Amino acid sequence: MKFSEELRQAVDASWNASFEHPFIRGIADGTLPLAKFRHYLLNDSYYLSQFARVQALGAAKATHLFDTNRMVVHAQGTYSAELALHEQFAKQLGITDEERAAFQPAPTAYAYTCHMLSAAYNGHLGDIVAAILPCYWLYFEIGERLQGLTPEEPIYREWINAYGGEWFRELVQEQIDRLDTIAEQVTSSDRERMQRHFVISSHYEHEFWEMADTLESWPTYG
Ligand SMILES: Cc1ncc(CN)c(N)n1
């Protein structure tokens, strides 16, 4: 069995919980309150800005120029495709540049990005790909499941189309293949650590829906 298949099996329950999450069900049937999507969007813009940095660290840590180039292309795609889509949604939702500049991420968005940055700074390209792969692969599976649905809210229709599209499938498959190639070349303790990164990121993907659905914010004390 390929390493990626082992990892996919290990997170099956956690990914099923994401598929069934009220936030995703709300996008699918169009009943998700826009205030929750707005909270998601602000946190996700922060998340993607850190994600692009992690991809760029992958480029720097790659030992082959081919991978350096591809990881740079992926970082650029995060900026020019996903963050551009967010910008369009932000306009539709009345999110101003000032609001975005002053925005502080919720605890879960902060913790998830710290996890990826830690894997990236401390590890090699295999650690980085393992930590970022749920971000690609889970969204693609969600996009596939929701394909064909036409919720009344246009933002939700566009969101579904973006993640179920062919452009995204190719990027996901490329990172799965990269993970499997690296897994064949590293030690079993490397693979165990890579699996932990993948499982932790999958957990945070689920918690990200929960963060948006509960409008999570930092507690105030006293
Ligand atoms: C939290 C999260 N995970 C994944 C994706 C899809 N790249 C995203 N936009 N945000």
PDBQT file of the ligand as one rigid body, heavy atoms in Angstrom, charges set to zero:
ROOT
HETATM    1  C1  LIG A 301      -8.006  25.875   6.530  1.00  0.00    +0.000 C 
HETATM    2  C2  LIG A 301      -7.919  25.598   5.066  1.00  0.00    +0.000 A 
HETATM    3  N1  LIG A 301      -7.536  24.368   4.654  1.00  0.00    +0.000 NA
HETATM    4  C3  LIG A 301      -7.454  24.141   3.287  1.00  0.00    +0.000 A 
HETATM    5  C4  LIG A 301      -7.743  25.102   2.350  1.00  0.00    +0.000 A 
HETATM    6  C5  LIG A 301      -7.683  24.788   0.896  1.00  0.00    +0.000 C 
HETATM    7  N2  LIG A 301      -6.452  25.161   0.341  1.00  0.00    +0.000 N 
HETATM    8  C6  LIG A 301      -8.105  26.336   2.842  1.00  0.00    +0.000 A 
HETATM    9  N3  LIG A 301      -8.424  27.332   1.998  1.00  0.00    +0.000 N 
HETATM   10  N4  LIG A 301      -8.216  26.585   4.203  1.00  0.00    +0.000 NA
ENDROOT
TORSDOF 0
